[in-house]
Amino acid sequence: LAIYKPAGPSSEQALELLSDSLGAGGYACEITRASRLDAPTSGVMPVALGHAESGSAHWLQFQFAARQVTKEYLCLCMGKPLGSKGTKGVVTNPLLSSYSSSGAMSVWSSSGKDAR
């Protein structure tokens, strides 16, 4: 099962909300996560319907452990474009990240961490 986790709640909180919603709809079951997303990150989070020792949980966790899962990150930016459509580059300047209830933002800062 793939769920959308909004920015803000932890992965554990998102799973608890999903479990409560399923239970309220008459679909009580355990849910096991195979990976996690940081609280300020939104995105798709795969979960297994079943307890941690279930076949579905083992199968999903194996996919991550065997590096069979690929991830793609999308960065939404605003401001003046740095090039024409399709321009690619690598960020090498130090970035400082800040988090708020409306989301996360990273900006160039000499006191930030090196970009990786």
LINFEN-V490975 format. One record per backbone hydrogen bond with DSSP energy under -1.0 kcal/mol. CO is the residue of the C=O (numbers start at 1). NH is the residue of the N-H. Records with the same first field share a line. If there is no record, write none. Layout:
BEGIN
CO->NH ; NH
END
This chain:
BEGIN
1->47
3->45
5->43
10->14
11->15
12->16
13->17
14->18
15->19
16->20
17->21
18->22
19->23
20->24
21->25
22->27
23->26
30->50
32->48
38->41
39->8
43->5
45->3
46->34
48->32
51->54
54->58
55->59
56->60
57->61
58->62
59->63
60->64
61->65
62->66
63->68
64->67
84->87
94->109
95->113
96->107
98->105
100->103
103->100
105->98
107->96
109->112
113->95
END
